[in-house]
Amino acid sequence: MNNDDNNIETRQERRQKRAEKRRERLPKHGKNLVKIYRDAILKRLRGKGNSKKS
């Protein structure tokens, strides 16, 4: 019985492991998404400046 009790994870431990996995995944995509959004916004700003003046 004692051996079985040591191997059982609590809900909080499982939750922490899932949260760590989520945090590991996020940074991989973050920089590329920021670059994509920034480029899109800059493209809109550059394009609208000329056509809206007339």
Buried (B, 14 or more C-beta within 10 A) or exposed (E): EEEEEEEEEEEEEEEEEEEEEEEEEEEEEEEEEEEEEEEEEEEEEEEEEEEEEE
